[in-house]
């Protein structure tokens, strides 16, 4: 198990000091990152002391150190999971060969594309959430937001390390471009659609960290199988932090539901007292779940087939499959043909995006099931909409489906839009609840229940953010 050298200018466990060229390149990039963080990171809280955890080891059980930190001084750095002795490529056409410690020339462009796409999502989410601190429901939640933000910042460092280390001048230029694109910018948008969606209220933030960060988990699981060993090791460490992001989202939604159910049991309409009603939560679920489904890409994908065949991107938990070559297997899916959906057998390699999406949907359903345990007494059940509903990528894009998956016309869809997805009125109502942030320790906004316990065994009324200090 390797520990992290926190005292170095760039904390790392990759012996950065032994590679002076790389060290200089990253030290040149570091001020640009800090400049980006100050411009696009959490607005209004850069000088506050935040109770954050910092990685001190890459061991999943003992790597977190908690203390007050000002976010621009957070010890971002480069951490890779420990190497696996004699690791081999676990799938595709190169199965059984020694895992690559350098980029194979024939796969250089594909690997760079995968790393840049993953890297682009990390600063994007920080940008999407940069103003949420000004509408927070409590110091506990504010601290959790900032923990997510700084860890997304480190995930950006992880991808930038790979670009600088293994892709020469092209990699350096891509690393600079990661700091130049902006979420939602018309001229320089982020690469993937969900990362250009506004995240201007906390219901959206908790949905984002439940569903969009869960997509990130499955992308990282697939990349953690890569035959390019530095990418695999980087993603294995990132997964340890991604779990906390989903915890923030899923428990945040659960606490909003808990508050609504409490009021309903008392015979009170949640909206009448400034809480969030369950149908509104369902509409937000419908939106963030479906834009996250798009992140997996087209159902039938030549790129996905090539990535798998080349050993660059596998399936989540590849070891759970019996056939790691997948040349003689097929996947049954509904495919548009002559204006209808027809069930067809698709070559398994071309359906790898859908295989990964299957695992994601199953995981999301477990989260929804946990939420539903709290709504039994009020007779409400949250549901995941059909994967055909509200899609902008893949072969359901441009068509209209109900949340249960029946195809309908555009006029019918538009007539039902505000019943199925957040209306402008919904968004305005949710934002109105968050006009006055709650910065008093131990106090919570009326629309969300307190958590059952604090962070790192601290009490719930702990001063997680020293708000009133310089």
C-alpha positions in Angstrom: 0.0 0.0 0.0 1.5 3.4 -1.0 0.9 6.6 1.0 0.6 10.1 -0.5 3.4 12.6 -0.2 1.2 15.6 0.9 4.2 17.9 1.6 5.3 18.1 -2.0 4.2 21.0 -4.2 2.0 18.5 -6.1 1.0 15.7 -3.7 1.5 12.3 -5.5 2.2 8.7 -5.1 3.8 8.3 -8.6 7.3 9.4 -7.6 6.9 12.7 -9.6 10.2 14.1 -8.3 12.1 11.5 -10.4 10.7 12.9 -13.6 11.8 16.5 -13.8 10.3 17.1 -17.2 6.9 16.0 -16.2 7.2 17.8 -12.8 7.9 21.1 -14.6 5.1 20.6 -17.0 2.6 19.9 -14.2 3.9 22.8 -12.1 3.3 25.1 -15.1 -0.3 23.8 -15.4 -1.0 24.1 -11.6 -1.3 27.9 -11.5 -3.7 27.7 -14.4 -5.8 25.2 -12.5 -5.9 27.4 -9.4 -6.8 30.4 -11.5 -9.7 28.3 -13.1 -10.7 27.2 -9.6 -10.9 30.7 -8.2 -12.9 31.9 -11.3 -15.2 28.9 -11.7 -15.1 27.1 -8.4 -17.6 27.7 -5.5 -18.5 31.3 -5.6 -18.2 33.3 -2.4 -16.5 30.6 -0.3 -12.9 30.6 -1.4 -11.6 32.2 1.8 -13.7 30.1 4.2 -12.4 27.3 6.3 -14.2 24.0 5.3 -14.1 20.7 7.2 -12.8 18.6 4.3 -11.2 15.2 4.0 -7.9 14.8 2.2 -6.5 11.6 0.8 -3.3 10.4 2.6 -3.3 6.9 1.2 -4.8 5.1 -1.7 -6.1 2.3 0.5 -9.9 2.2 0.4 -10.2 1.8 4.2 -7.8 4.3 5.5 -7.1 7.1 3.2 -9.0 10.1 4.6 -7.7 12.9 6.8 -10.3 15.4 8.1 -9.4 19.1 8.9 -10.3 22.6 8.1 -9.0 23.7 4.7 -9.5 26.8 2.5 -10.4 25.3 -0.8 -7.8 27.0 -3.0 -5.2 25.5 -0.6 -6.7 21.9 -0.9 -4.0 19.3 -1.5 -5.0 18.2 -5.0 -2.6 15.9 -6.6 -2.0 12.7 -8.5 -2.9 9.4 -6.9 -3.0 6.0 -8.5 -4.1 2.8 -7.0 -1.3 0.4 -6.2 -0.2 -1.8 -9.2 -1.4 -5.4 -9.5 1.6 -7.7 -10.0 1.8 -9.2 -13.4 -1.5 -7.7 -14.5 -2.7 -8.8 -17.9 -5.3 -7.4 -20.4 -8.6 -9.0 -19.2 -10.8 -8.8 -22.3 -10.9 -8.3 -26.1 -8.4 -9.3 -28.7 -5.4 -8.8 -26.5 -6.7 -10.9 -23.6 -3.9 -12.5 -21.6 -1.1 -10.2 -22.9 0.8 -8.1 -20.4 -1.1 -4.9 -19.5 0.5 -1.8 -21.3 2.6 0.5 -19.2 3.0 2.9 -22.2 0.4 3.9 -24.8 0.2 1.5 -27.7 0.8 3.5 -30.9 -2.2 2.1 -32.7 -4.5 3.1 -29.8 -3.1 6.5 -29.1 -6.0 8.5 -30.5 -8.7 6.3 -29.0 -7.1 6.4 -25.5 -6.6 10.2 -25.7 -10.3 10.6 -26.6 -11.4 8.4 -23.7 -9.3 10.3 -21.2 -10.2 13.8 -22.5 -14.0 12.9 -22.4 -13.7 11.6 -18.9 -11.5 14.6 -17.8 -14.0 17.1 -19.3 -16.8 16.0 -17.0 -14.8 16.8 -13.8 -14.4 20.6 -14.1 -17.8 20.8 -15.7 -19.7 19.6 -12.6 -17.8 22.1 -10.5 -18.9 24.9 -12.9 -22.5 23.7 -12.8 -22.6 23.8 -9.0 -20.5 27.0 -8.4 -23.4 29.1 -7.0 -25.2 26.6 -4.9 -23.4 27.6 -1.7 -25.5 30.8 -1.7 -28.8 28.8 -1.4 -27.6 25.9 0.9 -30.1 24.2 3.3 -27.4 23.8 6.1 -23.7 23.9 6.9 -23.7 20.1 6.8 -24.9 20.1 3.2 -22.7 23.0 2.3 -19.6 21.1 3.4 -20.8 18.0 1.4 -21.1 20.2 -1.7 -17.6 21.5 -1.3 -16.2 17.9 -0.7 -17.7 16.8 -3.9 -16.3 19.9 -5.7 -12.7 19.4 -4.5 -12.8 15.7 -5.4 -14.0 16.5 -8.9 -11.0 18.9 -9.0 -8.7 16.0 -8.1 -10.3 13.8 -10.8 -9.4 16.5 -13.3 -5.8 16.3 -12.0 -5.9 12.5 -12.5 -6.8 12.8 -16.2 -4.4 15.7 -16.7 -1.5 13.6 -15.3 -2.2 10.9 -17.9 -2.4 13.5 -20.7 0.9 15.1 -19.7 2.7 11.8 -19.0 1.8 9.8 -22.0 0.6 12.0 -24.8 3.3 14.6 -25.3 2.4 18.0 -26.8 -1.0 16.8 -27.8 -1.7 15.9 -24.2 -0.5 19.2 -22.9 -2.8 21.0 -25.4 -5.7 18.8 -24.3 -5.0 19.6 -20.7 -5.1 23.3 -21.3 -8.4 22.9 -23.3 -10.0 21.2 -20.2 -9.6 24.6 -18.4 -10.9 26.6 -21.3 -14.2 24.9 -22.0 -17.1 26.1 -19.8 -20.3 24.3 -18.9 -23.3 25.7 -20.8 -21.1 28.1 -22.8 -22.5 28.5 -26.4 -19.0 28.9 -27.9 -17.0 26.5 -25.8 -19.4 24.0 -24.2 -18.4 20.9 -22.3 -18.2 17.7 -24.4 -21.3 15.8 -23.0 -24.8 17.2 -22.9 -25.7 16.5 -19.2 -22.6 18.6 -18.2 -24.1 21.7 -19.9 -27.4 21.5 -18.1 -27.9 24.2 -15.4 -27.8 22.9 -11.8 -29.2 26.0 -10.0 -31.0 24.4 -7.1 -30.3 21.7 -4.5 -32.9 19.3 -5.7 -31.1 19.3 -9.0 -27.7 18.9 -7.2 -28.9 15.9 -5.3 -30.4 14.4 -8.4 -27.1 15.1 -10.3 -25.0 13.4 -7.6 -27.5 10.4 -7.5 -27.8 9.8 -11.2 -25.1 11.7 -13.2 -22.3 10.8 -10.7 -23.6 7.2 -10.8 -23.0 7.3 -14.6 -19.5 8.4 -13.7 -19.1 5.3 -11.4 -19.9 3.0 -14.3 -17.7 4.8 -16.8 -14.8 4.5 -14.3 -15.6 0.9 -13.6 -15.3 0.2 -17.4 -12.1 2.2 -17.7 -10.7 0.5 -14.5 -10.6 -2.6 -16.7 -8.5 -1.0 -19.3 -5.4 -2.8 -20.6 -3.6 0.6 -20.4 -2.5 0.1 -16.8 -2.0 3.7 -15.7 -5.6 4.5 -16.7 -6.9 1.5 -14.9 -5.0 2.4 -11.7 -6.1 6.0 -11.9 -9.8 5.1 -12.2 -9.6 2.5 -9.4 -8.6 5.3 -7.0 -11.2 7.7 -8.4 -13.9 5.2 -7.7 -13.2 5.4 -3.9 -14.2 9.1 -4.0 -17.1 8.7 -6.4 -19.0 6.6 -3.8 -19.2 9.6 -1.5 -20.8 11.7 -4.2 -23.6 9.2 -4.7 -24.0 9.1 -0.9 -24.5 12.9 -0.9 -27.1 12.7 -3.6 -29.1 9.7 -2.5 -29.3 10.7 1.1 -30.1 14.3 0.2 -33.1 13.1 -1.8 -34.1 10.7 0.9 -34.1 13.6 3.4 -36.3 15.7 1.1 -38.7 12.8 0.8 -38.6 12.2 4.6 -39.7 15.8 5.2 -42.5 15.6 2.6 -43.8 12.3 4.0 -43.7 13.7 7.5 -45.9 16.6 6.5 -48.3 14.3 4.5 -48.7 12.1 7.6 -49.7 15.2 9.5 -52.3 16.0 6.9 -50.3 18.9 5.4 -49.7 19.5 1.7 -45.8 19.9 1.5 -46.1 22.9 -0.9 -48.4 24.7 1.4 -45.6 25.1 4.0 -42.6 25.5 1.7 -41.5 21.8 1.3 -41.2 19.8 -1.9 -44.0 17.5 -2.9 -43.4 14.0 -4.1 -44.7 14.5 -7.7 -42.2 17.3 -8.2 -39.4 15.1 -6.9 -40.5 12.5 -9.5 -40.4 15.0 -12.3 -36.8 16.0 -11.4 -35.9 12.3 -11.2 -37.3 11.8 -14.7 -35.1 14.6 -16.0 -31.8 13.9 -14.4 -32.1 10.1 -14.8 -32.8 10.4 -18.6 -30.1 13.0 -19.3 -27.7 10.7 -17.5 -28.8 7.7 -19.6 -27.6 9.7 -22.7 -24.1 9.8 -21.3 -23.6 6.1 -22.1 -23.9 6.9 -25.9 -25.7 5.1 -28.7 -27.2 1.7 -28.2 -25.3 0.3 -31.2 -21.8 1.7 -31.3 -18.8 0.9 -33.5 -16.6 2.9 -31.2 -17.7 0.9 -28.2 -17.0 -2.3 -30.1 -13.5 -1.1 -31.1 -12.7 0.1 -27.6 -13.6 -3.4 -26.2 -11.9 -5.3 -28.9 -8.7 -3.2 -28.4 -8.7 -3.8 -24.7 -9.2 -0.1 -23.9 -12.6 0.0 -22.2 -14.2 -3.1 -20.7 -17.5 -3.9 -19.0 -18.1 -3.0 -15.3 -16.7 -5.8 -13.2 -15.4 -7.7 -16.3 -14.4 -10.6 -14.1 -18.1 -11.4 -13.5 -18.6 -12.4 -17.2 -17.6 -15.9 -18.5 -16.7 -14.8 -22.0 -14.2 -12.0 -22.1 -13.8 -11.9 -25.9 -17.5 -11.6 -26.8 -17.1 -12.3 -30.5 -19.8 -15.0 -30.8 -22.4 -13.4 -28.5 -25.5 -11.3 -29.2 -27.6 -8.8 -27.4 -31.3 -8.5 -28.0 -32.6 -4.9 -28.2 -35.4 -2.9 -29.8 -34.2 -1.1 -33.0 -36.1 1.5 -35.1 -37.0 0.0 -38.5 -39.5 1.4 -41.0 -41.1 3.6 -38.3 -41.4 0.8 -35.8 -39.4 -0.7 -33.1 -38.2 -4.2 -34.0 -36.5 -6.7 -31.7 -33.1 -7.6 -33.1 -30.0 -9.6 -32.2 -27.0 -7.2 -32.2 -23.4 -8.3 -32.0 -22.4 -8.1 -28.4 -19.3 -5.9 -29.0 -21.5 -3.3 -30.7 -23.9 -3.3 -27.8 -21.3 -2.7 -25.1 -22.8 0.8 -24.3 -26.1 -0.9 -23.6 -24.5 -3.6 -21.5 -23.0 -0.8 -19.3 -26.3 1.0 -19.3 -28.1 -2.1 -18.1 -25.8 -2.3 -15.0 -26.4 1.4 -14.4 -30.2 1.1 -14.6 -30.1 -1.8 -12.2 -28.1 0.2 -9.7 -30.4 3.3 -10.1 -33.4 1.0 -9.4 -31.8 0.0 -6.1 -31.5 3.7 -5.1 -35.1 4.3 -6.0 -36.2 1.2 -4.0 -34.5 2.6 -0.9 -36.4 5.9 -1.4 -39.6 4.0 -1.7 -39.2 2.4 1.7 -40.0 5.8 3.1 -43.2 6.4 1.0 -45.1 3.2 1.6 -47.3 4.8 4.3 -48.4 7.6 2.0 -49.1 5.4 -1.0 -46.6 6.9 -3.4 -44.0 5.0 -5.4 -41.1 6.6 -7.3 -40.3 4.9 -10.6 -37.5 5.1 -13.1 -39.0 6.1 -16.5 -38.4 3.9 -19.6 -35.0 4.2 -21.1 -36.8 5.4 -24.3 -38.3 8.5 -22.6 -36.7 12.0 -23.0 -33.6 10.8 -24.9 -31.3 13.0 -26.9 -28.7 10.4 -27.8 -29.1 7.0 -29.4 -31.8 5.5 -31.6 -34.7 6.9 -29.4 -33.5 10.5 -29.9 -35.9 12.6 -32.0 -38.9 10.4 -31.1 -41.4 10.8 -28.4 -42.3 8.2 -25.7 -44.2 8.2 -22.5 -42.4 7.5 -19.2 -43.7 3.9 -19.5 -42.2 3.6 -23.0 -45.1 3.9 -25.4 -44.4 5.9 -28.5 -46.6 8.9 -29.0 -46.8 12.0 -31.3 -45.1 15.3 -30.7 -48.3 17.1 -29.8 -49.3 14.5 -27.2 -45.8 14.6 -25.8 -45.8 18.4 -25.5 -49.2 18.4 -23.9 -47.9 16.1 -21.2 -44.5 17.7 -20.8 -45.2 19.5 -17.5 -46.7 16.4 -16.0 -43.6 14.3 -16.7 -40.7 16.8 -16.5 -40.0 19.8 -14.3 -42.1 22.8 -15.6 -40.8 26.4 -15.4 -43.3 26.8 -12.5 -41.7 23.8 -10.7 -38.2 25.2 -11.1 -39.3 28.7 -9.9 -41.0 27.1 -6.9 -37.9 25.0 -6.0 -35.6 28.0 -6.4 -37.9 30.1 -4.2 -37.4 27.8 -1.3 -33.7 28.4 -1.4 -33.6 32.2 -1.5 -32.5 32.3 2.1 -29.5 30.0 2.8 -29.1 28.4 6.2 -25.7 29.0 7.7 -26.4 28.5 11.4 -24.8 25.3 12.8 -27.4 22.6 13.4 -30.2 24.4 11.6 -31.8 23.1 8.4 -34.1 24.5 5.7 -37.8 23.6 6.1 -37.8 21.5 3.0 -35.2 18.9 4.1 -34.9 16.7 7.2 -31.6 16.7 9.2 -29.3 13.7 8.5 -29.2 10.9 11.1 -25.6 11.5 11.9 -22.8 14.0 11.1 -19.6 13.7 9.1 -16.6 11.7 10.6 -18.5 11.2 13.9 -18.9 14.9 14.4 -22.3 16.2 15.8 -24.9 17.4 13.4 -24.5 21.0 14.8 -20.8 20.9 14.1 -19.5 24.0 12.4 -18.7 22.2 9.1 -18.0 25.6 7.4 -16.7 28.5 9.4 -19.1 30.9 7.8 -18.7 33.9 10.0 -14.9 33.9 10.0 -12.7 35.6 7.5 
